[in-house]
Amino acid sequence: MREGIVWILAFFLGLVSAQLLAHPVGSAAAGDGAVGPRSKIDSNMDSGPGIVEAPRASRVLAALAEMAAVAEAAEAAEAGDEKPDGGYTSMAVFARALQLIRQDYVDAGRAGCRRLTHAALRGMLSSLDPHSQFMDPDDFKGLQEDASSHFGGLGIQVVQRDGELVIVGVTEGGAAARAGLVPGDRILRVDGRLTERLEFQEITRMLRGDVGRKVVLTVLRSEGGLREFEIVRENISVASVRDVRMLGEDLGGGYKLGYARITQFNMPTAEELGGHLDTLEKQGMQALVLDLRFNPGGLLDSAVKVAGQFLPPKTAVVSTEGRVSSQSRVYRTPDRAGARRRYPVAILINHGSASGSEIVAGALKDLNRAVLVGETTFGKGSVQSVIELQDGSALRLTTAKYYTPSKRVIHEHGVVPHVRAVFSPEQERLLLLQRREETLTPEERAEVEEFRDTQLGRAAAALRGLLIYAERTGKESWLR
């Protein structure tokens, strides 16, 4: 009986909640005798027939929530539970707080139901993890524009970490990279406004926008103090496979070692890489160094196809698991008409390798198909689903996590290399300088000429060891 009462109250609770979301302060709900779907009304007037007045609706919401909470508590007591956890008790607290704010807050203009509800949802989602977020209608529209690539940007990827806005990826060849920004930089101000006082969505809107507009960033670097950068937004289109070449004799040591670097995983990345590998193989390549350092990820399907260059068809690369069965899926390498690439592979990774990079590295490590050299990766291995709400806003919600073939979780753990080779901040700075050689000053060029990539050297040494072992034993230990 009580269960039925709870469900009936829940129905009316949801109905009133929908009214509050759809019709904020100063608007009326269309109905019999209503003045129209978005008409203004005076908060001091009595509501006419069919008009839901926001203050009155919030009181009704609070009353319904309280009734549902009482029924829920009674049902829990009957079942012997000390604390009910059906949600209605918490909703009653929320509804009461909403009622008090709407009723007593000094500035009525800041106490609209839509404004308060969106603020609550924003805090709710941000409390879950750094990747879940609430998007108001403008934010959601911006996300859709991102997917269509109709926007301008600086060429950086940022996250909020411990209250700070941290750059985790810099698009190679983009405006930010040319200006000298590097992963790990902390953005303190955007156009003079403190980022610690801004919502993440507002910061995103300030960073992206019309092409040709200038954005001023105040950045704190661990070594170098405060710096200010003026960067002009631009359309970003960058080749995802770069610096493909045969390594020199100093690294090859009598063997022909190839090198390729993937900056991010886009739609054509696997095809681009395949074409470059064909060229290197024609030059007699015996082993490959695949550089995924500072690769922030990209498209999941692209990462799976890249892994498929080195694995048999239909091999499981990564799986996702969530709370509902629809979020559980296994991603496998595609059928491939071409010959399987059988040479040994070393993958370079570091703390800037995230998402798609971790999927490729984790899969080839678990399947004993590559030796990993460098540092533990970033640990961004989760799936975000975007769910649109009825008022045009949306939830970006983490609904699943990625697992490597051996069921190791990537999220917040990262992928650990076989061979640990750590760079200092200065070495990382020089590595990133080396990658934008075409824009270096004479002083920077002199620094780069003295730089020795010791991580690359360790990867080449690992490959030479595998080739020597294969020559002496006749066994290709890197193949499944």
URWORA-V487220 format. One record per pair of residues at least 12 apart in sequence whose ideal C-beta (glycine too) atoms are under 6 Angstrom apart, sorted by the first residue. I is the first residue (numbers start at 0). J is the second residue. Records with the same first field share a line. If there is no record, write none. Layout:
BEGIN
I=J  J
END
This chain:
BEGIN
1=70  73  74
4=70
5=67  70  71
8=63  66  67
11=63
12=63  64  67
15=56  59  60
18=51  56
19=56  112
20=116  390
23=111  112  113
24=53  111
25=39
27=40  50
28=51
30=49
31=48  49
32=47  48  49
33=49  50
53=112
54=101
57=97  98  101
58=98
60=94
61=94  95  98
64=90  91  94
65=91
67=87
68=87  88  91
71=83  85  87
117=135
120=133
121=133
128=397
129=158  159
130=381  383  397
131=396  397
132=395
134=393
135=392
136=391  392
138=200
139=393
150=207
151=209  210  232  233  234
152=207  235
153=174  175  206  230
154=170  173  174  175  235
155=169  175
156=168  295
159=199
163=185
164=186  194
165=185
166=182  184
167=182
168=295
170=235  237
171=237  262
172=237
173=235
174=230  233
175=230
176=435
177=438
178=228  230
181=431
182=293  351
184=218  220
185=219
186=216  218
187=217  219
188=217
189=205
190=215
210=232  233  234
212=232
213=229  231
214=230
215=229
216=228
221=424
222=424
239=261  262  263  265  268
240=261  271  272  275
241=260  262
242=260
243=259  275
244=258
245=257  282
246=258
250=459
252=463
254=285  463  466
255=283  284  285
256=286  459  462
257=279  284  287
258=288
259=275  289
260=290
261=291  294
263=294  297
264=297  298  301  302  355
265=297
268=301
269=301  304  305
285=342
286=342  343  462
287=344
288=345  458
289=344  346
290=347
291=346  348  352  356
292=347  349
293=351
294=352  356
295=353
296=353  354  355  356
297=355
302=355  358  359
303=316  330
305=359
306=359  362
307=332  333
308=340
309=340  344  368
310=332
312=332  334  335
313=331
314=332
315=329  331  404
316=330  362
317=330  358  401
318=402
319=382  399  401
320=399
321=398  399
326=398  399
343=462  465  477
344=369
345=370  372  458  461  462
346=360  369  371
347=372  373  454  458
348=360  371  373  376  416
349=373  374
350=374  377
352=376
353=377  379
354=379
357=376  380  409  414
360=414
361=403  409  414
362=404
365=403  404  405
366=404  479
370=417  461
371=416  417
372=416  418  420  457  458
373=416  420  454
374=421
375=413  415
376=413  414
378=411  412  413
380=400  401  409  410
381=397  400  410
382=398  399
383=395  397
384=396  398
418=457  461
420=454  457
429=450
432=447
433=447
465=477
END
